Amino acid sequence: MNDDDVTRLVAVRHGETAWNVDTRIQGQLDIGLNDTGRRQAERLGRVMADARLDAVYSSDLERAHDTARALARHAKLPVRTDTSLRERAFGVFEGMTFAQIEQRFPEAARRWRQRDSAFGPEGGERLGDFYARVVAGVASIAARHRGQHIAVVTHGGVLDALYRAAARIALDAPRTWQVGNASINRLLHGDHGFTLVGWADTLHLDGLSLDEDAA
């Protein structure tokens, strides 16, 4: 495969937030990084400084955008925001811990755990719609940069969707891969969609990484 035929992507989850630590669902609520998350973002930026990126894209939510700014500063590039990189909207689940969701919405929690593609919390996105939004959005970004090397800074649910798209794994299959805060994940995108290159690189974090399902 010719390098000019593909886009090389570095997909990064935002740095840690206090709500990640508390296993509290953030969804599309605009929660900022905690002190650990800011240190993670700075380490990410330093390790990627010589990566010769052509563009840096980010979700417009603060936790992702601040992580992207650290990366972009070292790469000497602007941050371009794209709402397709936003986390899944979790509606009534947002602001709640896993335990609270289980207690207050047991049937909804069951469908969520089972990864029912037709399920969405009240006021939130259905899983299948979220997956389609993410894959189409990142594919569109990649198509604009064919033959280039770009970064997308986003959220845990978005990374999960990209992994499934690249590895051809069903939406309802249990997750067996990590989506750690500020982890480096590498993919290619070309005519045949996404391909995995490397996943869950956290060597640059030296113990600062936290793998959470909380988005």
C-alpha positions in Angstrom: 0.0 0.0 0.0 1.4 3.4 -1.1 1.8 6.0 1.7 0.0 8.5 -0.5 -3.1 6.2 -0.5 -3.7 6.2 3.3 -4.0 8.6 6.2 -1.9 7.8 9.3 -3.9 8.6 12.5 -2.8 9.0 16.1 -6.0 8.7 18.1 -5.7 10.0 21.7 -8.1 9.9 24.6 -8.2 13.1 26.7 -6.2 13.3 30.0 -7.7 12.3 33.3 -10.6 14.1 35.0 -11.9 14.0 38.5 -15.0 12.3 37.1 -12.9 9.5 35.5 -11.5 8.8 39.0 -15.0 8.7 40.5 -16.4 6.5 37.6 -18.9 9.2 36.9 -20.4 9.4 33.4 -19.4 12.6 31.7 -20.9 12.1 28.2 -21.2 15.5 26.7 -21.0 17.5 29.9 -18.0 19.8 29.7 -15.7 18.6 32.5 -12.1 19.8 32.6 -8.9 18.0 33.3 -7.6 17.4 36.8 -3.9 17.9 37.8 -3.0 14.4 36.7 -4.7 15.0 33.3 -2.8 18.2 32.7 0.5 16.4 33.4 -0.6 13.6 31.1 -1.4 16.0 28.3 2.0 17.7 28.7 3.9 14.4 28.6 1.8 13.4 25.5 2.8 16.7 23.8 6.5 16.2 24.5 6.6 12.6 23.3 4.8 13.5 20.1 6.8 16.7 19.4 8.9 15.0 16.7 6.1 13.0 15.1 5.8 15.4 12.1 2.1 15.8 12.3 0.2 17.6 9.6 -2.9 18.5 11.6 -4.4 18.2 15.1 -8.2 17.7 15.5 -10.1 17.6 18.7 -13.5 17.2 20.2 -14.8 20.6 21.3 -15.3 19.4 24.9 -12.8 21.0 27.3 -11.1 17.9 28.5 -10.2 16.8 25.0 -9.5 20.3 23.7 -7.1 21.1 26.5 -5.3 17.8 25.9 -5.1 18.7 22.2 -3.7 22.1 22.9 -0.8 20.6 24.7 -0.1 18.2 21.8 -0.6 21.0 19.2 1.7 23.4 21.0 4.6 21.0 20.8 3.8 20.2 17.2 3.5 23.9 16.4 0.1 23.4 14.9 -3.4 24.9 15.5 -6.2 22.8 17.0 -9.1 22.2 14.7 -12.4 21.2 16.5 -14.9 18.8 15.1 -18.1 17.8 16.9 -18.1 14.3 15.4 -15.3 13.6 17.9 -17.6 14.3 20.9 -18.3 11.6 23.4 -21.6 9.8 23.2 -24.5 11.7 24.7 -25.6 9.7 27.7 -28.7 11.8 28.6 -30.0 11.0 32.1 -26.9 8.9 32.9 -24.7 12.0 32.7 -23.3 13.0 36.1 -24.1 9.7 37.7 -21.7 6.9 38.9 -22.0 3.4 37.6 -23.4 2.3 40.9 -26.1 5.0 40.8 -27.1 4.1 37.3 -27.5 0.4 38.4 -29.6 1.4 41.3 -31.9 4.0 39.7 -32.2 2.5 36.2 -31.7 -1.3 36.5 -33.3 -2.2 33.1 -31.5 0.6 31.2 -28.3 -0.4 32.9 -28.8 -4.0 31.8 -29.3 -3.0 28.1 -26.3 -0.6 28.4 -24.1 -3.5 29.8 -25.2 -5.8 27.0 -24.2 -3.2 24.4 -27.6 -3.2 22.8 -27.1 -1.1 19.6 -30.7 0.1 19.7 -30.5 1.4 23.2 -29.9 5.0 24.3 -30.4 6.4 27.8 -33.3 8.9 28.0 -32.2 12.0 26.3 -29.0 10.3 24.9 -27.7 8.7 21.8 -28.4 5.1 20.8 -25.2 3.1 20.6 -25.6 2.3 16.9 -26.2 6.0 16.0 -23.1 7.0 18.0 -20.9 4.4 16.3 -22.1 5.6 12.9 -21.5 9.2 13.8 -17.9 8.5 15.0 -16.9 6.3 12.1 -18.3 8.6 9.4 -16.8 11.7 11.1 -13.3 10.4 11.5 -13.4 8.9 8.0 -14.3 12.3 6.7 -11.4 14.0 8.6 -9.0 11.3 7.3 -10.2 11.7 3.7 -9.2 15.4 3.8 -5.7 14.4 4.8 -4.9 11.5 2.5 -1.2 10.8 2.5 -0.7 12.8 5.7 -0.1 12.1 9.4 -2.8 13.6 11.8 -3.9 13.4 15.4 -7.4 13.2 16.7 -8.0 13.9 20.4 -11.2 12.5 21.6 -13.0 10.3 24.2 -13.1 6.7 25.5 -16.3 5.8 23.7 -15.0 7.2 20.4 -11.8 5.2 20.7 -13.8 2.1 21.4 -15.8 2.7 18.2 -12.6 3.2 16.1 -11.0 0.1 17.5 -14.1 -1.9 16.6 -14.3 -0.4 13.1 -10.6 -1.2 12.5 -10.6 -4.7 14.0 -14.0 -5.6 12.5 -15.5 -6.3 15.9 -19.2 -6.3 16.5 -20.8 -3.6 18.6 -22.2 -6.0 21.1 -18.9 -7.8 21.7 -17.3 -7.3 25.2 -14.4 -4.9 25.2 -11.1 -6.6 25.8 -8.8 -3.7 24.9 -7.8 -0.6 26.9 -8.8 3.0 26.3 -6.5 4.7 28.8 -6.4 8.5 29.4 -3.8 10.2 27.1 -2.9 6.8 25.5 -1.5 6.8 22.0 -3.4 4.7 19.5 -2.4 4.3 15.8 -4.5 3.5 12.8 -4.5 3.9 9.1 -7.4 5.0 6.9 -7.8 4.3 3.2 -10.1 3.0 0.6 -11.0 -0.1 2.7 -11.7 1.8 5.9 -9.7 1.7 9.1 -6.8 -0.6 10.0 -5.1 -1.0 13.4 -1.4 -0.3 13.7 -0.8 -0.1 17.4 -3.0 0.4 20.5 -2.8 1.6 24.1 0.7 2.9 24.2 1.1 4.5 27.6 4.9 4.3 28.1 5.1 8.1 28.1 2.8 8.3 31.1 5.0 6.4 33.6 2.1 5.4 35.9 -0.1 8.4 35.2 -2.6 6.4 33.0 -6.0 5.4 34.1 -8.2 3.0 32.1 -11.8 3.7 32.7 -15.1 3.1 31.0 -16.3 6.5 32.3 -16.4 8.7 29.2 
